[in-house]
Each structure stands twice: as C-alpha cells, then as structure tokens.
C-alpha cells in the first residue's frame, strides 16, 4: 500500500469518541446562562472603568491646554481622545468628547473654555451626564443625572497653574 492510499483512506480507529450533539448543546446552554447572569454584574464595572478613562483623557487635555496657556500660545489645542475602541462587540466608547467646532481647541467663547466628556447611551445623541473642566480656572463641574457613586469629581483641578494664581477663583 502506498503512502497516498494510506492518507486518502485512513483505517477507522476503534474506541475513538467525540462529543455528542447533546453534550455540545448542554455546554452552550450553560455558557449562555452564565453570560446572562454575569451581564448585569459586569455593567457597573464597565461604567466605572469608562468614567476613569474619560477622567484620564479630560485631565490630560487640561494639562495640554494649560501648557499652551503658560507658553503664551494664541490658540492652544489638545489631543482628542479616540472615539472608537476597536474591540469587536464594543465599537464605541460610552463617553464622547464634544468640541465647540475646531477639533482640540482649548479656548472657545461659545463653551466658556470648558472641556467635556459626555456620557452617551448606545444609539443616542443626548448625553445622560457630563464631566466638565474649565481650562482656565481648573474648576470641575457636572451636568445631568450623575450616578451617586460619582462624588469625587467636583472641585478644582489644575496640574500646572498654582493654587494662589490670580486666574483661579
């Protein structure tokens, strides 16, 4: 017998078992039940993580803007955060970073020099709540229906402008 014939028609092996259809259905049903139970538990964790990510981007943008102000730039700009995550089933962030027209413009008369991270529901355009920072004063404010656990946001944050600066309230 040639090698070609052996590869084309391998001899059936005895006592070789695979998974039955019933076993595969039971495993898939179990995974589905566990995913259904875990989803409500994971949603608050994902929400808190998204708030921390939005906070990181806002604080970085304030630092870039304040560096531009300190360096006497006429039109300081900041780096816009990416709007897409790129993870298959999660394609956009829960927070959007609206701007006042020119992308990354720090100072704008229309928005009062405030940078915002707006919490958006999937498929909606109106924000649920916003996290705001005034670039000049460093004042942190919120708008909308803020979750009760988000109590650390209010106050003043200014990474580069000293607390005794006359610009700060």
DSSP file (Angstrom, degrees, kcal/mol; ACC not computed):
  #  RESIDUE AA STRUCTURE BP1 BP2  ACC     N-H-->O    O-->H-N    N-H-->O    O-->H-N    TCO  KAPPA ALPHA  PHI   PSI    X-CA   Y-CA   Z-CA
    1    1 A X              0   0    0      0, 0.0     2,-0.1     0, 0.0     0, 0.0   0.000 360.0 360.0 360.0 134.2    0.0    0.0    0.0
    2    2 A X     >  -     0   0    0      1,-0.1     4,-1.7     4,-0.0     5,-0.1  -0.384 360.0-110.9 -86.0 165.4    1.4    3.4   -1.0
    3    3 A X  H  > S+     0   0    0      1,-0.2     4,-2.2     2,-0.2     5,-0.2   0.857 116.8  58.3 -61.9 -36.7    1.5    6.4    1.2
    4    4 A X  H  > S+     0   0    0      1,-0.2     4,-2.3     2,-0.2    -1,-0.2   0.912 105.5  48.5 -61.7 -42.9   -1.1    8.2   -0.9
    5    5 A X  H  > S+     0   0    0      2,-0.2     4,-2.2     1,-0.2    -1,-0.2   0.861 110.1  52.5 -66.9 -35.2   -3.6    5.4   -0.3
    6    6 A X  H  < S+     0   0    0     -4,-1.7    -1,-0.2     1,-0.2    -2,-0.2   0.902 113.2  43.6 -66.1 -40.7   -2.9    5.5    3.5
    7    7 A X  H  < S+     0   0    0     -4,-2.2     3,-0.5     1,-0.2    -2,-0.2   0.866 115.3  48.5 -73.2 -35.1   -3.5    9.2    3.6
    8    8 A X  H  < S+     0   0    0     -4,-2.3     2,-0.3     1,-0.3    -2,-0.2   0.870 126.5  23.5 -72.9 -37.5   -6.6    9.1    1.4
    9    9 A X  S  < S-     0   0    0     -4,-2.2    -1,-0.3    -5,-0.2    -2,-0.1  -0.653  78.2-171.4-130.6  75.7   -8.3    6.2    3.3
   10   10 A X        -     0   0    0     -3,-0.5     2,-0.2    -2,-0.3    -3,-0.1  -0.395  34.6-103.5 -67.8 147.6   -7.1    6.0    6.8
   11   11 A X        -     0   0    0      1,-0.1     2,-0.1    -5,-0.1    -1,-0.1  -0.480  40.2-106.6 -70.2 136.4   -8.2    3.0    8.7
   12   12 A X        -     0   0    0     -2,-0.2     2,-0.4     1,-0.1    -1,-0.1  -0.415  32.9-132.9 -65.4 136.7  -11.0    3.8   11.2
   13   13 A X    >   -     0   0    0     -2,-0.1     3,-0.6    -3,-0.1     2,-0.2  -0.723  15.8-130.6 -92.5 139.9   -9.8    3.7   14.8
   14   14 A X  T 3  S+     0   0    0     -2,-0.4     3,-0.1     1,-0.2    -1,-0.0  -0.552  84.6  22.1 -87.1 154.6  -11.8    1.9   17.3
   15   15 A X  T 3  S+     0   0    0      1,-0.2     2,-0.7    -2,-0.2    -1,-0.2   0.716  82.0 142.4  63.4  24.3  -12.9    3.4   20.6
   16   16 A X    <   -     0   0    0     -3,-0.6     2,-0.4     0, 0.0    -1,-0.2  -0.865  27.1-178.5 -97.3 120.0  -12.5    6.9   19.3
   17   17 A X        -     0   0    0     -2,-0.7     2,-0.2    -3,-0.1     3,-0.0  -0.907  12.3-175.9-121.0 146.8  -15.2    9.2   20.7
   18   18 A X        -     0   0    0     -2,-0.4     2,-0.3     1,-0.1     0, 0.0  -0.489  46.4 -66.1-116.1-167.9  -16.0   12.8   20.2
   19   19 A X        -     0   0    0     -2,-0.2     2,-0.1     1,-0.1    -1,-0.1  -0.664  50.0-128.7 -84.4 139.9  -18.6   15.0   21.9
   20   20 A X     >  -     0   0    0     -2,-0.3     4,-1.9     1,-0.1     5,-0.2  -0.401  23.8-109.0 -80.2 164.9  -22.2   14.1   21.1
   21   21 A X  H  > S+     0   0    0      1,-0.2     4,-2.3     2,-0.2     5,-0.2   0.883 119.8  54.3 -60.5 -39.2  -24.7   16.7   19.9
   22   22 A X  H  > S+     0   0    0      1,-0.2     4,-2.3     2,-0.2    -1,-0.2   0.906 106.7  50.4 -63.8 -42.3  -26.4   16.6   23.3
   23   23 A X  H  > S+     0   0    0      1,-0.2     4,-2.2     2,-0.2    -1,-0.2   0.903 111.1  48.6 -63.0 -41.3  -23.2   17.3   25.2
   24   24 A X  H  X S+     0   0    0     -4,-1.9     4,-2.5     2,-0.2    -1,-0.2   0.902 111.1  50.6 -66.1 -40.6  -22.4   20.3   23.0
   25   25 A X  H  X S+     0   0    0     -4,-2.3     4,-2.4     2,-0.2    -2,-0.2   0.903 110.1  50.0 -64.0 -41.3  -25.9   21.7   23.4
   26   26 A X  H  X S+     0   0    0     -4,-2.3     4,-2.2     2,-0.2    -2,-0.2   0.916 111.9  47.7 -64.1 -43.3  -25.7   21.4   27.2
   27   27 A X  H  X S+     0   0    0     -4,-2.2     4,-2.3     2,-0.2    -2,-0.2   0.926 113.2  47.5 -64.1 -45.1  -22.3   23.2   27.3
   28   28 A X  H  X S+     0   0    0     -4,-2.5     4,-2.2     1,-0.2    -2,-0.2   0.891 111.8  50.2 -64.6 -39.3  -23.6   26.0   25.0
   29   29 A X  H  X S+     0   0    0     -4,-2.4     4,-2.3     2,-0.2    -1,-0.2   0.896 110.2  50.8 -64.8 -39.5  -26.8   26.4   27.1
   30   30 A X  H  X S+     0   0    0     -4,-2.2     4,-2.5     2,-0.2    -2,-0.2   0.915 109.8  49.3 -64.0 -42.9  -24.7   26.6   30.3
   31   31 A X  H  X S+     0   0    0     -4,-2.3     4,-2.4     1,-0.2    -2,-0.2   0.906 110.9  51.0 -62.7 -41.4  -22.4   29.2   28.8
   32   32 A X  H  X S+     0   0    0     -4,-2.2     4,-2.1     2,-0.2    -2,-0.2   0.901 110.3  48.4 -62.7 -41.9  -25.5   31.2   27.8
   33   33 A X  H  X S+     0   0    0     -4,-2.3     4,-2.0     2,-0.2    -2,-0.2   0.924 112.4  48.5 -65.0 -44.7  -27.0   31.0   31.3
   34   34 A X  H  X S+     0   0    0     -4,-2.5     4,-2.4     1,-0.2    -2,-0.2   0.893 111.2  50.4 -63.1 -39.6  -23.7   32.1   32.9
   35   35 A X  H  X S+     0   0    0     -4,-2.4     4,-1.8     2,-0.2    -1,-0.2   0.887 109.4  51.4 -65.8 -38.3  -23.4   35.0   30.4
   36   36 A X  H  X S+     0   0    0     -4,-2.1     4,-0.6     1,-0.2    -1,-0.2   0.882 113.3  44.7 -65.5 -38.2  -26.9   36.2   31.2
   37   37 A X  H  X S+     0   0    0     -4,-2.0     4,-0.6     1,-0.2    -2,-0.2   0.882 115.1  47.8 -71.9 -38.8  -26.2   36.1   34.9
   38   38 A X  H  X S+     0   0    0     -4,-2.4     4,-2.3     1,-0.2     3,-0.2   0.763  94.4  75.7 -76.7 -26.3  -22.9   37.9   34.6
   39   39 A X  H  X S+     0   0    0     -4,-1.8     4,-1.7     1,-0.2    -1,-0.2   0.917  96.8  43.9 -57.2 -50.7  -24.0   40.7   32.3
   40   40 A X  H  X S+     0   0    0     -4,-0.6     4,-0.7     1,-0.2    -1,-0.2   0.817 114.3  52.6 -65.6 -26.5  -25.8   42.8   35.0
   41   41 A X  H  X S+     0   0    0     -4,-0.6     4,-0.6    -3,-0.2    -1,-0.2   0.873 111.7  44.8 -73.4 -37.0  -22.9   42.2   37.3
   42   42 A X  H  X S+     0   0    0     -4,-2.3     4,-2.4     1,-0.2     5,-0.2   0.742  95.3  76.6 -81.4 -23.7  -20.4   43.5   34.8
   43   43 A X  H  X S+     0   0    0     -4,-1.7     4,-2.4     1,-0.2    -1,-0.2   0.905  95.4  46.9 -57.8 -46.3  -22.2   46.6   33.6
   44   44 A X  H  X S+     0   0    0     -4,-0.7     4,-2.4     1,-0.2    -1,-0.2   0.879 112.0  51.9 -63.3 -34.6  -21.5   48.7   36.7
   45   45 A X  H  X S+     0   0    0     -4,-0.6     4,-2.1     2,-0.2    -2,-0.2   0.911 110.6  47.4 -66.5 -41.2  -17.8   47.7   36.5
   46   46 A X  H  X S+     0   0    0     -4,-2.4     4,-2.4     2,-0.2    -2,-0.2   0.900 111.1  52.4 -65.4 -40.5  -17.7   48.7   32.8
   47   47 A X  H  X S+     0   0    0     -4,-2.4     4,-2.0     2,-0.2    -2,-0.2   0.931 110.3  46.8 -60.8 -47.6  -19.4   52.0   33.6
   48   48 A X  H  X S+     0   0    0     -4,-2.4     4,-2.2     1,-0.2    -1,-0.2   0.901 111.8  51.8 -63.2 -40.7  -16.9   52.9   36.4
   49   49 A X  H  X S+     0   0    0     -4,-2.1     4,-2.2     1,-0.2    -1,-0.2   0.909 108.4  50.8 -62.3 -42.2  -14.0   51.9   34.1
   50   50 A X  H  X S+     0   0    0     -4,-2.4     4,-2.6     2,-0.2    -1,-0.2   0.872 108.1  53.0 -64.0 -36.6  -15.3   54.2   31.3
   51   51 A X  H  X S+     0   0    0     -4,-2.0     4,-2.7     2,-0.2    -1,-0.2   0.923 109.4  48.8 -63.5 -43.2  -15.6   57.1   33.8
   52   52 A X  H  X S+     0   0    0     -4,-2.2     4,-2.3     2,-0.2    -2,-0.2   0.891 111.7  49.1 -63.7 -38.5  -12.0   56.6   34.8
   53   53 A X  H  X S+     0   0    0     -4,-2.2     4,-2.2     2,-0.2    -2,-0.2   0.926 112.1  47.9 -65.8 -44.4  -10.9   56.5   31.2
   54   54 A X  H  X S+     0   0    0     -4,-2.6     4,-2.6     1,-0.2    -2,-0.2   0.908 111.4  51.3 -62.1 -41.4  -12.9   59.7   30.4
   55   55 A X  H  X S+     0   0    0     -4,-2.7     4,-2.8     1,-0.2     5,-0.3   0.913 108.1  52.3 -62.0 -42.8  -11.3   61.3   33.5
   56   56 A X  H  X S+     0   0    0     -4,-2.3     4,-2.0     1,-0.2    -2,-0.2   0.929 111.9  45.4 -58.9 -46.6   -7.9   60.4   32.3
   57   57 A X  H  X S+     0   0    0     -4,-2.2     4,-2.3     2,-0.2    -2,-0.2   0.897 113.7  49.3 -66.3 -40.4   -8.5   62.0   28.9
   58   58 A X  H  X S+     0   0    0     -4,-2.6     4,-2.5     2,-0.2    -2,-0.2   0.938 111.7  47.5 -64.4 -46.2  -10.0   65.1   30.4
   59   59 A X  H  X S+     0   0    0     -4,-2.8     4,-1.9     1,-0.2    -1,-0.2   0.877 112.6  50.2 -64.3 -36.6   -7.2   65.7   32.8
   60   60 A X  H  X S+     0   0    0     -4,-2.0     4,-2.2    -5,-0.3    -1,-0.2   0.894 110.2  50.2 -65.4 -39.8   -4.6   65.1   30.0
   61   61 A X  H  X S+     0   0    0     -4,-2.3     4,-2.6     2,-0.2    -2,-0.2   0.899 109.3  51.2 -65.8 -40.5   -6.4   67.6   27.8
   62   62 A X  H  X S+     0   0    0     -4,-2.5     4,-2.9     1,-0.2     5,-0.2   0.909 109.5  50.8 -62.5 -41.1   -6.5   70.2   30.6
   63   63 A X  H  X S+     0   0    0     -4,-1.9     4,-2.2     2,-0.2    -2,-0.2   0.927 111.3  47.4 -63.3 -44.0   -2.7   69.7   31.1
   64   64 A X  H  X S+     0   0    0     -4,-2.2     4,-1.9     2,-0.2    -2,-0.2   0.920 114.4  47.4 -62.2 -43.3   -2.1   70.2   27.4
   65   65 A X  H  X S+     0   0    0     -4,-2.6     4,-2.2     1,-0.2    -2,-0.2   0.915 111.9  48.9 -65.9 -43.1   -4.3   73.3   27.3
   66   66 A X  H  X S+     0   0    0     -4,-2.9     4,-2.6     1,-0.2    -1,-0.2   0.857 108.0  54.8 -67.9 -33.3   -2.7   74.8   30.4
   67   67 A X  H  X S+     0   0    0     -4,-2.2     4,-2.1    -5,-0.2    -1,-0.2   0.921 109.0  49.1 -61.6 -42.1    0.8   74.2   28.9
   68   68 A X  H  <>S+     0   0    0     -4,-1.9     5,-2.8     2,-0.2    -2,-0.2   0.892 111.5  48.8 -63.5 -40.1   -0.3   76.1   25.9
   69   69 A X  H ><5S+     0   0    0     -4,-2.2     3,-1.4     1,-0.2    -2,-0.2   0.912 111.4  48.7 -65.5 -42.8   -1.6   78.9   28.0
   70   70 A X  H 3<5S+     0   0    0     -4,-2.6    -1,-0.2     1,-0.3    -2,-0.2   0.862 110.0  52.2 -64.6 -35.5    1.6   79.1   30.1
   71   71 A X  T 3<5S-     0   0    0     -4,-2.1    -1,-0.3    -5,-0.2    -2,-0.2   0.283 115.6-117.5 -84.8  11.4    3.6   79.1   26.8
   72   72 A X  T < 5 +     0   0    0     -3,-1.4     2,-0.3     1,-0.2    -3,-0.2   0.819  49.9 171.8  57.8  36.1    1.6   82.1   25.5
   73   73 A X    > < -     0   0    0     -5,-2.8     3,-0.5     1,-0.1    -1,-0.2  -0.583  32.1-141.7 -73.3 138.5    0.2   80.2   22.6
   74   74 A X  T 3  S+     0   0    0      1,-0.3     2,-0.4    -2,-0.3    -1,-0.1   0.926  94.5  17.7 -66.9 -45.4   -2.5   82.1   20.8
   75   75 A X  T 3  S-     0   0    0     -3,-0.0    -1,-0.3    31,-0.0     2,-0.0  -0.722  81.9-164.9-128.6  80.4   -4.7   79.1   20.1
   76   76 A X    <   -     0   0    0     -3,-0.5    30,-2.3    -2,-0.4    31,-0.5  -0.376   9.7-167.9 -66.6 145.6   -3.7   76.2   22.3
   77   77 A X  B     -A  105   0A   0     28,-0.2     2,-0.3   -13,-0.2    28,-0.2  -0.880   9.2-149.2-129.7 162.3   -5.0   72.8   21.3
   78   78 A X        -     0   0    0     26,-1.9     2,-0.5    -2,-0.3   -17,-0.1  -0.876  31.3 -95.7-127.6 163.1   -5.2   69.4   22.9
   79   79 A X        -     0   0    0     -2,-0.3     2,-0.2   -19,-0.1    25,-0.1  -0.672  39.4-130.0 -81.0 123.1   -5.1   65.9   21.5
   80   80 A X        -     0   0    0     -2,-0.5     2,-0.1     1,-0.1     3,-0.1  -0.527  23.3-118.8 -72.5 136.9   -8.6   64.5   21.0
   81   81 A X        -     0   0    0     -2,-0.2    16,-0.1     1,-0.1     2,-0.1  -0.400  37.2 -93.1 -71.1 153.9   -9.2   61.0   22.5
   82   82 A X        -     0   0    0      1,-0.1    -1,-0.1    -2,-0.1    11,-0.0  -0.427  27.0-156.1 -66.7 141.0  -10.1   58.2   20.2
   83   83 A X  S    S+     0   0    0     -2,-0.1    10,-1.4    -3,-0.1     2,-0.4   0.615  74.4  67.2 -91.7 -14.8  -13.8   57.7   19.8
   84   84 A X  E     -B   92   0B   0      8,-0.2     8,-0.2     1,-0.1     7,-0.1  -0.888  55.8-168.4-111.8 138.3  -13.5   54.0   18.7
   85   85 A X  E     -     0   0B   0      6,-0.7     6,-0.2    -2,-0.4    -1,-0.1   0.856  25.8-145.4 -87.7 -41.5  -12.3   51.2   21.0
   86   86 A X  E     +     0   0B   0      5,-0.3     2,-0.7     4,-0.2     5,-0.2   0.739  50.6 135.1  81.6  24.0  -12.0   48.6   18.2
   87   87 A X  E >   -B   90   0B   0      3,-1.5     3,-3.3     1,-0.1    -1,-0.2  -0.906  65.3-116.5-105.7 105.4  -13.0   45.6   20.3
   88   88 A X  T 3  S+     0   0    0     -2,-0.7    -1,-0.1     1,-0.3    -2,-0.1   0.453 107.1  28.4   0.4 -75.8  -15.4   43.6   18.1
   89   89 A X  T 3  S+     0   0    0      1,-0.2     2,-0.6    -3,-0.1    -1,-0.3   0.667 121.3  56.0 -81.9 -15.6  -18.6   43.8   20.2
   90   90 A X  E <   +B   87   0B   0     -3,-3.3    -3,-1.5     1,-0.1    -4,-0.2  -0.926  61.1 160.1-114.0 104.9  -17.8   47.2   21.8
   91   91 A X  E     +     0   0B   0     -2,-0.6    -6,-0.7    -5,-0.2    -5,-0.3   0.675  58.2  34.4-104.2 -16.9  -17.1   49.6   18.9
   92   92 A X  E    S-B   84   0B   0     -8,-0.2    -8,-0.2    -7,-0.1    -1,-0.1  -0.945  81.0-106.8-134.2 159.0  -17.6   53.0   20.6
   93   93 A X        -     0   0    0    -10,-1.4    27,-0.1    -2,-0.3    -2,-0.0  -0.398  20.7-128.5 -76.7 157.2  -16.9   54.5   24.0
   94   94 A X  S    S+     0   0    0     -2,-0.1    26,-3.0    25,-0.1     2,-0.4   0.710  97.1  62.2 -76.3 -20.4  -19.7   55.3   26.4
   95   95 A X  E     -C  119   0C   0     24,-0.2     2,-0.3   -45,-0.1    24,-0.2  -0.905  68.9-165.0-108.8 134.6  -18.2   58.8   26.7
   96   96 A X  E     -C  118   0C   0     22,-2.9    22,-3.1    -2,-0.4     2,-0.7  -0.847  15.6-139.8-110.9 153.3  -18.0   61.2   23.8
   97   97 A X        -     0   0    0     -2,-0.3    20,-0.2    20,-0.2    -2,-0.0  -0.780  22.5-161.7-116.3  85.3  -15.8   64.3   23.9
   98   98 A X        -     0   0    0     -2,-0.7    18,-0.5     1,-0.0     2,-0.2  -0.319   5.5-159.6 -68.2 148.5  -17.8   67.0   22.1
   99   99 A X        -     0   0    0     16,-0.1     4,-0.1     2,-0.1    -1,-0.0  -0.733  26.4-115.0-121.9 175.1  -16.0   70.0   20.9
  100  100 A X  S    S-     0   0    0      2,-0.4     2,-0.1    -2,-0.2    10,-0.1   0.187  75.6 -69.2 -98.3  17.2  -17.0   73.6   20.0
  101  101 A X  S    S+     0   0    0      1,-0.1     2,-0.5     4,-0.0    -2,-0.1  -0.514 117.3  70.4 134.2 -68.6  -16.2   73.4   16.3
  102  102 A X  S >  S-     0   0    0     -2,-0.1     3,-1.9     1,-0.1    -2,-0.4  -0.746  91.1-112.4 -86.8 124.4  -12.5   73.3   15.8
  103  103 A X  T 3  S+     0   0    0     -2,-0.5    -1,-0.1     1,-0.3   -23,-0.0  -0.343  96.0   3.5 -60.4 125.1  -11.2   69.9   16.9
  104  104 A X  T 3  S+     0   0    0      1,-0.3   -26,-1.9    -2,-0.1     2,-0.5   0.617  84.4 155.6  79.4  14.0   -9.0   70.2   20.0
  105  105 A X  B <   -A   77   0A   0     -3,-1.9    -1,-0.3   -28,-0.2    -5,-0.2  -0.635  25.2-166.8 -76.9 122.6   -9.5   73.9   20.5
  106  106 A X  S    S+     0   0    0    -30,-2.3     2,-0.6    -2,-0.5    29,-0.2   0.898  71.5  49.1 -77.3 -42.2   -8.9   74.7   24.2
  107  107 A X        +     0   0    0    -31,-0.5     2,-0.4    28,-0.1    -1,-0.2  -0.881  64.5 159.4-108.4 122.3  -10.3   78.2   24.3
  108  108 A X    >>> -     0   0    0     -2,-0.6     5,-1.5     1,-0.1     4,-0.8  -0.974  35.3-151.7-143.7 125.4  -13.7   78.9   22.9
  109  109 A X  T 345S+     0   0    0     -2,-0.4     3,-0.2     1,-0.2    -1,-0.1   0.803  97.5  60.5 -64.5 -26.7  -16.1   81.7   23.6
  110  110 A X  T 345S+     0   0    0      1,-0.2    -1,-0.2   -10,-0.1    -3,-0.0   0.816 115.4  29.7 -73.4 -29.7  -19.1   79.5   22.8
  111  111 A X  T X45S-     0   0    0     -3,-0.5     3,-0.6   -11,-0.0    -1,-0.2   0.350 106.6-115.1-112.9   7.2  -18.4   76.9   25.5
  112  112 A X  T 3<5 -     0   0    0     -4,-0.8    -3,-0.2     1,-0.2     3,-0.1   0.826  67.3 -64.8  68.1  31.6  -16.7   79.1   28.1
  113  113 A X  T 3 <S+     0   0    0     -5,-1.5    22,-3.2     1,-0.2     2,-0.5   0.803  97.1 145.0  62.3  31.7  -13.3   77.4   27.9
  114  114 A X  E <   - D   0 134C   0     -3,-0.6     2,-0.4    20,-0.2    20,-0.2  -0.882  39.2-154.4-107.8 128.9  -14.9   74.1   29.2
  115  115 A X  E     - D   0 133C   0     18,-3.0    18,-2.3    -2,-0.5     2,-0.3  -0.833  21.3-165.3 -96.5 139.5  -13.8   70.7   28.1
  116  116 A X  E     - D   0 132C   0    -18,-0.5     2,-0.5    -2,-0.4    16,-0.2  -0.924  26.7-159.1-130.3 150.0  -16.4   68.0   28.5
  117  117 A X  E     - D   0 131C   0     14,-2.2    14,-2.3    -2,-0.3     2,-0.5  -0.983  24.9-157.4-120.8 115.8  -16.8   64.3   28.5
  118  118 A X  E     -CD  96 130C   0    -22,-3.1   -22,-2.9    -2,-0.5     2,-0.7  -0.838  11.8-136.8-102.3 124.4  -20.5   63.4   27.8
  119  119 A X  E     -CD  95 129C   0     10,-3.3     9,-3.5    -2,-0.5    10,-0.7  -0.704  30.1-171.2 -79.2 116.3  -21.9   60.0   28.9
  120  120 A X  E     - D   0 127C   0    -26,-3.0     2,-0.2    -2,-0.7     7,-0.1  -0.891  19.6-129.5-113.9 137.4  -24.0   58.9   25.9
  121  121 A X    >   -     0   0    0      5,-0.6     3,-2.2    -2,-0.4     2,-0.1  -0.537  48.7 -80.7 -77.4 153.8  -26.3   55.9   25.8
  122  122 A X  T 3  S+     0   0    0      1,-0.3    -1,-0.1    -2,-0.2     3,-0.1  -0.336 116.4   5.7 -57.7 125.3  -25.9   53.5   22.9
  123  123 A X  T 3  S+     0   0    0      1,-0.3    -1,-0.3    -2,-0.1     2,-0.2   0.473 108.0 111.5  80.8   2.7  -27.5   54.9   19.8
  124  124 A X    <   -     0   0    0     -3,-2.2    -1,-0.3     1,-0.1    -4,-0.0  -0.666  51.7-161.3-106.2 162.6  -28.5   58.2   21.4
  125  125 A X  S    S+     0   0    0     -2,-0.2     2,-0.4    -3,-0.1    -1,-0.1   0.561  70.3  82.9-114.4 -17.0  -27.2   61.7   20.8
  126  126 A X  S    S-     0   0    0      1,-0.0    -5,-0.6    -5,-0.0     2,-0.1  -0.744  80.9-122.3 -91.7 135.9  -28.3   63.4   24.0
  127  127 A X  E     -D  120   0C   0     -2,-0.4    -7,-0.2    -7,-0.1     3,-0.1  -0.452   8.0-151.9 -79.7 149.8  -26.0   63.0   27.0
  128  128 A X  E    S-     0   0C   0     -9,-3.5    17,-2.0     1,-0.4     2,-0.3   0.890  81.6 -15.8 -80.1 -47.2  -27.1   61.4   30.3
  129  129 A X  E     -DE 119 144C   0    -10,-0.7   -10,-3.3    15,-0.2    -1,-0.4  -0.981  64.4-140.5-153.6 160.8  -24.5   63.4   32.2
  130  130 A X  E     -DE 118 143C   0     13,-2.4    13,-1.6    -2,-0.3     2,-0.5  -0.945   4.7-149.6-125.3 144.8  -21.3   65.4   31.6
  131  131 A X  E     -DE 117 142C   0    -14,-2.3   -14,-2.2    -2,-0.4     2,-0.3  -0.976  29.9-171.9-106.6 125.3  -18.0   65.8   33.3
  132  132 A X  E     -DE 116 141C   0      9,-2.9     9,-1.9    -2,-0.5     2,-0.4  -0.903  18.1-173.1-123.9 147.1  -16.6   69.3   32.7
  133  133 A X  E     -DE 115 140C   0    -18,-2.3   -18,-3.0    -2,-0.3     2,-0.6  -0.987  22.8-135.7-135.8 129.4  -13.3   71.1   33.4
  134  134 A X  E  >  -D  114   0C   0      5,-2.3     4,-2.4    -2,-0.4   -20,-0.2  -0.744  14.3-149.9 -80.7 122.7  -12.8   74.8   32.9
  135  135 A X  T  4 S+     0   0    0    -22,-3.2    -1,-0.2    -2,-0.6   -21,-0.1   0.864  91.4  42.1 -64.0 -37.8   -9.4   75.0   31.2
  136  136 A X  T  4 S+     0   0    0    -23,-0.4    -1,-0.2     1,-0.1   -23,-0.1   0.935 127.9  25.4 -78.7 -47.3   -8.5   78.5   32.7
  137  137 A X  T  4 S-     0   0    0      2,-0.1    32,-0.2    31,-0.1    -2,-0.2   0.711  92.3-131.7 -92.8 -20.9   -9.7   78.1   36.2
  138  138 A X     <  +     0   0    0     -4,-2.4    19,-3.5     1,-0.3     2,-0.2   0.538  49.3 157.3  80.6   6.3   -9.5   74.3   36.7
  139  139 A X  E     - F   0 156C   0     17,-0.2    -5,-2.3    -5,-0.1     2,-0.5  -0.486  31.1-149.7 -70.6 129.6  -13.0   74.1   38.1
  140  140 A X  E     +EF 133 155C   0     15,-3.7    15,-1.3    -2,-0.2     2,-0.3  -0.882  24.8 165.7-102.5 127.5  -14.6   70.7   37.7
  141  141 A X  E     -E  132   0C   0     -9,-1.9    -9,-2.9    -2,-0.5     2,-0.3  -0.851  22.2-143.1-133.6 169.5  -18.4   70.5   37.4
  142  142 A X  E     -E  131   0C   0     -2,-0.3     2,-0.3   -11,-0.2   -11,-0.2  -0.926   7.9-164.6-131.2 158.4  -21.0   68.0   36.4
  143  143 A X  E     +E  130   0C   0    -13,-1.6   -13,-2.4    -2,-0.3     2,-0.1  -0.986  50.5  12.3-138.5 148.2  -24.3   68.3   34.5
  144  144 A X  E    S-E  129   0C   0     -2,-0.3     2,-1.4   -15,-0.2   -15,-0.2  -0.458 109.8 -15.4  92.6-160.6  -27.2   65.9   34.2
  145  145 A X        -     0   0    0    -17,-2.0     2,-0.2    -2,-0.1    -1,-0.1  -0.644  69.7-167.2 -89.2  83.5  -28.2   62.8   36.1
  146  146 A X        -     0   0    0     -2,-1.4    -2,-0.1     1,-0.1    -4,-0.0  -0.517  24.0-114.6 -75.2 134.1  -24.9   61.9   37.9
  147  147 A X    >   -     0   0    0     -2,-0.2     3,-1.6     1,-0.1    -1,-0.1  -0.377  25.0-119.3 -63.5 148.2  -24.7   58.4   39.4
  148  148 A X  T 3  S+     0   0    0      1,-0.3    -1,-0.1     3,-0.1     3,-0.1   0.783 111.3  59.7 -62.8 -27.0  -24.4   58.6   43.3
  149  149 A X  T 3  S+     0   0    0      1,-0.2     2,-1.3     2,-0.1     3,-0.3   0.611  85.7  81.0 -77.2  -9.8  -21.0   56.8   43.3
  150  150 A X    <   +     0   0    0     -3,-1.6     3,-0.3     1,-0.2    -1,-0.2  -0.453  53.8 124.6 -93.5  62.3  -19.5   59.6   41.2
  151  151 A X        +     0   0    0     -2,-1.3    -1,-0.2     1,-0.2     3,-0.2   0.456  54.5  70.4-101.2  -2.4  -19.0   62.0   44.1
  152  152 A X  S    S+     0   0    0     -3,-0.3    -1,-0.2     1,-0.2    -2,-0.1   0.535  78.4  80.3 -90.5  -5.8  -15.3   62.7   43.7
  153  153 A X        +     0   0    0     -3,-0.3    -1,-0.2     2,-0.0    -2,-0.1   0.883  68.7  89.0 -75.1 -39.6  -15.5   64.8   40.5
  154  154 A X        +     0   0    0     -3,-0.2     2,-0.3   -15,-0.1   -13,-0.2  -0.168  66.8  55.7 -61.7 151.2  -16.5   68.2   41.9
  155  155 A X  E    S-F  140   0C   0    -15,-1.3   -15,-3.7     2,-0.0     2,-0.4  -0.898  89.2 -47.7 130.4-156.7  -13.8   70.7   43.0
  156  156 A X  E     +F  139   0C   0     -2,-0.3     2,-0.4   -17,-0.3   -17,-0.2  -0.961  42.6 179.1-121.8 135.7  -10.7   72.3   41.4
  157  157 A X        +     0   0    0    -19,-3.5     2,-0.3    -2,-0.4    -2,-0.0  -0.978  12.3 155.1-136.3 122.5   -8.0   70.6   39.4
  158  158 A X        -     0   0    0     -2,-0.4     5,-0.1     1,-0.1   -23,-0.0  -0.809  17.2-173.0-147.1 103.0   -5.1   72.4   37.8
  159  159 A X  S    S+     0   0    0     -2,-0.3    -1,-0.1     1,-0.2   -96,-0.1   0.758  87.3  20.3 -70.5 -23.0   -2.0   70.4   37.2
  160  160 A X  S    S+     0   0    0      1,-0.1     2,-0.5     2,-0.1    -1,-0.2   0.695 103.4  80.2-120.7 -27.3    0.1   73.4   36.2
  161  161 A X  S    S-     0   0    0      1,-0.1    -1,-0.1     2,-0.0    -3,-0.1  -0.755  82.1-120.5 -88.7 124.7   -1.4   76.6   37.5
  162  162 A X    >   -     0   0    0     -2,-0.5     3,-1.7     1,-0.1     6,-0.2  -0.196  18.8-115.4 -63.8 155.8   -0.5   77.2   41.1
  163  163 A X  T 3  S+     0   0    0      1,-0.3    -1,-0.1    -5,-0.1    -2,-0.0   0.788 114.3  53.7 -62.9 -29.2   -3.4   77.5   43.7
  164  164 A X  T 3  S+     0   0    0      3,-0.0    -1,-0.3     2,-0.0     2,-0.1   0.316  78.9 127.0 -90.3  10.2   -2.5   81.1   44.5
  165  165 A X    X   -     0   0    0     -3,-1.7     3,-1.2     1,-0.1    -4,-0.0  -0.435  66.9-129.0 -66.3 138.6   -2.7   82.2   40.9
  166  166 A X  T 3  S+     0   0    0      1,-0.2    -1,-0.1    -2,-0.1    -3,-0.0   0.686 104.5  66.3 -64.6 -16.9   -5.0   85.2   40.3
  167  167 A X  T 3  S+     0   0    0    -31,-0.1    -1,-0.2     2,-0.0     2,-0.2   0.821  87.2  81.7 -71.1 -30.1   -6.8   83.3   37.5
  168  168 A X    <         0   0    0     -3,-1.2   -31,-0.1    -6,-0.2   -30,-0.1  -0.494 360.0 360.0 -79.3 146.0   -8.1   80.7   39.9
  169  169 A X              0   0    0    -32,-0.2    -1,-0.1    -2,-0.2    -3,-0.1   0.501 360.0 360.0 -71.4 360.0  -11.3   81.6   41.9
